[in-house]
Amino acid sequence: MSLAVVVAAALFVGVLAYALFGGADFGSGFYDLTAGGTARGAELRTLVDHSIGPVWEANHVWLIYVLVTWWTAFPETFAAAMSTLILPMLLALLGIVLRGASFAFRKYAATLGQARLFGAIFAISSVITPFFLGAVAGAIASGRVPATGRGDLWTSWLNPTSVFGGIIAVGTCAFLAGTFLCADARRSGQRRLAEQLRQRTLAVGAVTGITVFAALIPLQRDAPTLADGLRTQAAPLIAISALAGIATLVLVGIRRFAVARVTALVAVAAVVTGWGVGQYPWLLVDQVTITDAAGAPATLQALLVAVGLAAVIVLPALGYLYKLTQSESWSR
């Protein structure tokens, strides 16, 4: 395994972590958006605030890690992607900023109208941000980002692969969040709310699963390189994702929420990893490989040292934070 591939694997670990932890964070906004009116949705929105309040900022560490690693290790492809996909990236960034600001401001709103406005911005931003990030992934996977120069500003991300990528990103985020919120509601003794969330999570999970496999059809034409990789080297991961997704639906259905969180993470991790494995060895599909896109060996070596230090210093703190948010004492 070459040094460039090792760095690319470290980069993809960040993508996977952001998909899982940031995804569960973003997905909570879907349930906030569909909670209902002020009185009807108050209990669910309080649960969302309580569940993501300690971690929503920390989860963006993974996005920063991905961007810094990408532009340091593979600078020309980063420049090409940012030039071509500047519109969805800006919209995703706008969603992140608006989401964070409105999540904080709605707690200190002077009037009910202001609280509703900030809540609506938070919920809508939570949905559109993963959509645009998924669209970016679809653009890269379908070979619409040239290695040099700039691709089309619109068709690069307004195409079947990108649209399906965005929809799947929103669905998987909501599915993850629903599974975790069910467990949080049950642990805090809110059984009626847990039952409402259970029904919504089952519906979201079923629709998302169907969408994932329905997307394989247009991919054959729109992203043939990725489709071929999904049929071959990534096929075991797609199978694992399907089995884990079905297991999660069953576990949520029988109200085994604690175990369902694990299988939901496996399902999403498998489908995201399947995307990465499916497009290997391309960094920008059909344009440039990981090895050809890599920077200087000294830069890659220094970057791996930095990644190792970050793993030792940052990961224990993040792990402890996540553990605290799931503890019984925190729930009470």
C-alpha positions as CSV (number, residue, x, y, z in Angstrom):
1,M,0.0,0.0,0.0
2,S,1.5,3.3,-1.1
3,L,1.9,6.3,1.2
4,A,-0.8,8.2,-0.8
5,V,-3.3,5.5,-0.3
6,V,-2.6,5.4,3.5
7,V,-3.3,9.2,3.6
8,A,-6.4,8.8,1.5
9,A,-7.6,6.1,3.9
10,A,-7.0,8.5,6.8
11,L,-9.0,11.1,4.9
12,F,-11.9,8.7,4.3
13,V,-12.0,7.8,8.0
14,G,-12.9,11.5,8.6
15,V,-15.5,11.3,5.9
16,L,-17.0,8.2,7.6
17,A,-16.9,9.8,11.1
18,Y,-18.6,12.9,9.8
19,A,-21.3,10.8,8.1
20,L,-22.0,9.0,11.3
21,F,-21.7,11.6,14.1
22,G,-22.5,14.7,12.0
23,G,-25.2,12.7,10.2
24,A,-27.0,11.8,13.4
25,D,-26.7,15.4,14.4
26,F,-28.1,16.8,11.2
27,G,-30.8,14.2,11.1
28,S,-32.3,15.4,14.3
29,G,-33.4,18.5,12.4
30,F,-35.7,16.4,10.2
31,Y,-37.7,15.4,13.3
32,D,-37.6,19.0,14.5
33,L,-39.0,20.1,11.1
34,T,-41.8,17.5,11.2
35,A,-42.6,17.7,14.9
36,G,-45.8,19.8,14.4
37,G,-46.9,23.1,15.9
38,T,-45.5,24.9,19.0
39,A,-47.5,22.9,21.6
40,R,-47.6,19.6,19.8
41,G,-43.9,19.6,19.0
42,A,-42.5,21.0,22.2
43,E,-41.7,17.7,23.8
44,L,-39.8,16.4,20.7
45,R,-37.9,19.7,20.2
46,T,-36.9,19.7,23.8
47,L,-35.5,16.2,23.3
48,V,-33.6,17.2,20.2
49,D,-32.1,20.2,22.1
50,H,-31.1,17.9,24.9
51,S,-29.6,15.2,22.7
52,I,-27.5,17.2,20.4
53,G,-26.7,20.3,22.6
54,P,-23.4,19.0,24.0
55,V,-22.1,17.6,20.7
56,W,-23.3,19.6,17.7
57,E,-20.3,21.8,17.5
58,A,-17.8,19.0,18.3
59,N,-19.1,17.0,15.3
60,H,-17.8,19.6,12.9
61,V,-14.3,18.7,13.9
62,W,-14.6,15.9,11.4
63,L,-15.4,18.2,8.5
64,I,-12.5,20.5,9.3
65,Y,-10.2,17.4,9.5
66,V,-11.5,16.2,6.1
67,L,-11.0,19.6,4.4
68,V,-7.5,20.2,5.8
69,T,-6.3,16.8,5.0
70,W,-7.7,17.0,1.5
71,W,-6.1,20.3,0.6
72,T,-2.8,19.4,2.2
73,A,-2.4,15.9,0.7
74,F,-4.1,16.3,-2.6
75,P,-4.1,20.1,-3.3
76,E,-4.8,20.1,-7.0
77,T,-7.9,17.9,-6.7
78,F,-9.1,20.0,-3.8
79,A,-8.8,23.2,-6.0
80,A,-10.6,21.5,-8.9
81,A,-13.4,20.3,-6.7
82,M,-13.9,23.6,-5.0
83,S,-13.8,25.5,-8.3
84,T,-16.4,23.2,-9.9
85,L,-18.6,22.6,-6.9
86,I,-18.4,26.1,-5.4
87,L,-22.2,26.5,-5.4
88,P,-23.3,23.4,-3.5
89,M,-20.3,23.8,-1.1
90,L,-21.3,27.4,-0.4
91,L,-25.0,26.4,0.1
92,A,-23.8,23.6,2.5
93,L,-21.6,26.1,4.4
94,L,-24.5,28.5,4.6
95,G,-26.7,25.8,6.0
96,I,-24.1,24.9,8.6
97,V,-23.7,28.5,9.7
98,L,-27.4,29.3,9.8
99,R,-28.1,26.0,11.6
100,G,-25.6,26.6,14.4
101,A,-26.7,30.3,14.8
102,S,-30.4,29.5,14.9
103,F,-29.9,26.5,17.2
104,A,-28.3,28.9,19.8
105,F,-30.5,31.9,19.2
106,R,-33.8,30.1,19.6
107,K,-33.0,29.3,23.2
108,Y,-32.8,33.1,23.9
109,A,-35.5,34.4,21.6
110,A,-37.4,37.3,23.1
111,T,-40.7,36.3,21.6
112,L,-42.5,33.2,20.5
113,G,-42.4,34.4,16.9
114,Q,-38.6,34.7,17.0
115,A,-38.3,31.3,18.5
116,R,-40.4,29.8,15.7
117,L,-38.3,31.6,13.1
118,F,-35.0,30.4,14.5
119,G,-36.5,26.9,14.9
120,A,-37.6,26.8,11.3
121,I,-34.2,28.0,10.1
122,F,-32.5,25.3,12.2
123,A,-34.8,22.5,11.0
124,I,-34.6,23.5,7.3
125,S,-30.8,24.0,7.4
126,S,-30.5,20.6,9.0
127,V,-32.1,19.1,5.9
128,I,-30.5,21.1,3.1
129,T,-26.9,20.8,4.4
130,P,-26.6,17.0,4.1
131,F,-28.4,17.2,0.7
132,F,-25.8,19.5,-0.8
133,L,-22.9,17.5,0.8
134,G,-24.4,14.4,-0.8
135,A,-24.7,16.2,-4.1
136,V,-21.0,17.1,-3.9
137,A,-20.2,13.4,-3.3
138,G,-22.4,12.4,-6.3
139,A,-20.6,14.9,-8.5
140,I,-17.2,13.5,-7.7
141,A,-18.4,9.9,-8.0
142,S,-20.0,10.5,-11.4
143,G,-16.8,11.9,-12.9
144,R,-18.1,15.5,-13.4
145,V,-15.2,17.2,-11.6
146,P,-12.2,17.6,-14.0
147,A,-8.7,17.2,-12.6
148,T,-7.7,20.6,-14.0
149,G,-9.7,23.7,-14.7
150,R,-13.4,24.0,-13.8
151,G,-16.3,21.9,-14.7
152,D,-19.8,23.1,-15.3
153,L,-21.1,25.1,-12.3
154,W,-24.7,23.6,-12.6
155,T,-24.7,20.2,-14.3
156,S,-21.8,19.0,-12.2
157,W,-24.2,18.7,-9.2
158,L,-27.6,18.9,-10.8
159,N,-27.7,15.3,-12.2
160,P,-29.2,12.0,-11.3
161,T,-26.2,10.7,-9.2
162,S,-25.9,14.0,-7.2
163,V,-29.7,14.2,-6.6
164,F,-29.9,10.6,-5.4
165,G,-26.7,11.3,-3.3
166,G,-28.4,14.2,-1.7
167,I,-31.6,12.4,-1.0
168,I,-29.8,9.4,0.4
169,A,-27.7,11.7,2.6
170,V,-30.8,13.3,4.1
171,G,-32.5,9.9,4.6
172,T,-29.5,8.2,6.3
173,C,-29.0,11.2,8.6
174,A,-32.7,11.1,9.6
175,F,-32.6,7.3,10.0
176,L,-29.6,7.5,12.3
177,A,-31.0,10.4,14.3
178,G,-34.4,8.7,14.7
179,T,-32.8,5.5,16.1
180,F,-30.7,7.5,18.6
181,L,-33.7,9.8,19.6
182,C,-35.8,6.7,20.2
183,A,-33.2,5.4,22.6
184,D,-32.9,8.8,24.3
185,A,-36.7,9.1,24.7
186,R,-37.0,5.6,26.2
187,R,-34.0,6.2,28.5
188,S,-35.5,9.5,29.8
189,G,-38.9,7.8,30.5
190,Q,-40.8,9.5,27.6
191,R,-42.4,6.3,26.3
192,R,-45.2,8.0,24.3
193,L,-42.6,10.2,22.5
194,A,-40.4,7.1,21.9
195,E,-43.4,5.4,20.3
196,Q,-44.0,8.4,18.0
197,L,-40.4,8.4,17.0
198,R,-40.4,4.7,16.5
199,Q,-43.1,5.0,13.8
200,R,-41.4,7.8,12.0
201,T,-38.0,6.1,12.1
202,L,-39.4,3.0,10.6
203,A,-41.0,5.0,7.8
204,V,-37.8,6.9,7.1
205,G,-35.6,3.8,7.2
206,A,-37.9,1.9,4.8
207,V,-38.0,4.8,2.3
208,T,-34.2,5.4,2.6
209,G,-33.4,1.7,2.0
210,I,-35.6,1.6,-1.1
211,T,-34.0,4.8,-2.4
212,V,-30.5,3.4,-1.9
213,F,-31.2,0.4,-4.0
214,A,-33.4,2.3,-6.5
215,A,-30.4,4.6,-7.1
216,L,-28.4,1.7,-8.4
217,I,-30.4,1.8,-11.6
218,P,-29.6,5.3,-12.8
219,L,-26.0,4.9,-11.6
220,Q,-25.5,2.3,-14.4
221,R,-25.8,5.1,-16.9
222,D,-24.9,8.2,-15.1
223,A,-21.9,6.9,-13.0
224,P,-20.7,3.6,-14.7
225,T,-17.3,3.5,-13.0
226,L,-18.9,3.8,-9.5
227,A,-21.7,1.3,-10.5
228,D,-19.1,-1.2,-11.6
229,G,-17.2,-0.8,-8.4
230,L,-20.4,-1.3,-6.3
231,R,-21.1,-4.5,-8.2
232,T,-17.6,-5.9,-7.7
233,Q,-15.2,-4.8,-5.0
234,A,-17.8,-3.0,-2.8
235,A,-20.6,-5.7,-3.2
236,P,-19.9,-7.2,0.3
237,L,-20.3,-3.8,1.9
238,I,-23.6,-3.1,0.1
239,A,-24.8,-6.5,1.3
240,I,-23.7,-5.7,4.9
241,S,-25.5,-2.4,4.7
242,A,-28.7,-4.1,3.5
243,L,-28.6,-6.7,6.3
244,A,-27.8,-4.2,9.0
245,G,-30.5,-1.8,7.7
246,I,-33.1,-4.6,7.9
247,A,-31.9,-5.6,11.3
248,T,-32.3,-2.0,12.5
249,L,-35.8,-1.8,11.2
250,V,-36.7,-5.1,13.0
251,L,-35.0,-3.9,16.2
252,V,-36.7,-0.6,16.2
253,G,-40.0,-2.4,15.4
254,I,-39.7,-4.5,18.5
255,R,-38.4,-1.6,20.5
256,R,-34.9,-2.7,21.1
257,F,-33.6,0.8,20.6
258,A,-30.2,0.4,22.3
259,V,-29.1,-2.5,20.0
260,A,-30.7,-0.7,17.0
261,R,-28.3,2.2,17.4
262,V,-25.4,-0.2,16.8
263,T,-26.9,-1.8,13.7
264,A,-27.9,1.6,12.3
265,L,-24.3,2.8,12.6
266,V,-23.2,-0.4,10.8
267,A,-25.7,0.1,8.0
268,V,-24.7,3.7,7.4
269,A,-21.0,3.0,7.8
270,A,-21.2,0.1,5.3
271,V,-23.0,2.1,2.6
272,V,-20.6,5.1,3.0
273,T,-17.6,2.8,2.9
274,G,-19.1,1.0,-0.1
275,W,-19.1,4.3,-1.9
276,G,-15.4,4.9,-1.1
277,V,-14.3,1.4,-2.0
278,G,-16.5,1.4,-5.1
279,Q,-14.7,4.4,-6.6
280,Y,-11.2,3.2,-5.6
281,P,-8.5,3.9,-6.9
282,W,-10.0,7.2,-8.2
283,L,-9.9,10.3,-6.1
284,L,-11.8,12.3,-8.8
285,V,-13.6,9.5,-10.6
286,D,-12.4,8.9,-14.2
287,Q,-10.1,12.0,-13.9
288,V,-7.2,11.3,-11.5
289,T,-6.2,8.5,-9.2
290,I,-5.2,8.8,-5.5
291,T,-1.5,8.1,-6.3
292,D,-1.4,10.6,-9.2
293,A,-3.1,13.3,-7.2
294,A,-0.9,13.1,-4.1
295,G,1.4,15.8,-3.0
296,A,5.1,15.6,-2.0
297,P,6.1,12.5,0.1
298,A,7.5,14.7,2.8
299,T,4.1,16.5,3.1
300,L,2.2,13.2,3.3
301,Q,4.6,11.9,6.0
302,A,4.2,15.0,8.0
303,L,0.4,14.9,7.6
304,L,0.3,11.3,8.9
305,V,2.3,12.4,12.0
306,A,-0.2,15.2,12.6
307,V,-3.1,12.7,12.2
308,G,-1.4,10.4,14.7
309,L,-1.0,13.2,17.2
310,A,-4.6,14.3,16.7
311,A,-5.8,10.7,17.3
312,V,-4.0,10.6,20.6
313,I,-5.0,14.0,21.8
314,V,-8.5,14.6,20.4
315,L,-10.1,11.2,20.1
316,P,-10.1,10.4,23.8
317,A,-11.8,13.7,24.6
318,L,-14.4,13.3,21.9
319,G,-15.0,9.7,23.1
320,Y,-15.5,10.9,26.6
321,L,-17.9,13.6,25.5
322,Y,-20.0,11.1,23.5
323,K,-20.0,8.8,26.5
324,L,-21.2,11.5,28.9
325,T,-24.1,12.4,26.6
326,Q,-25.3,8.8,26.6
327,S,-25.0,8.2,30.4
328,E,-27.9,7.7,32.7
329,S,-26.8,10.6,34.9
330,W,-26.8,13.0,31.9
331,S,-30.3,11.8,30.9
332,R,-31.6,12.7,34.3
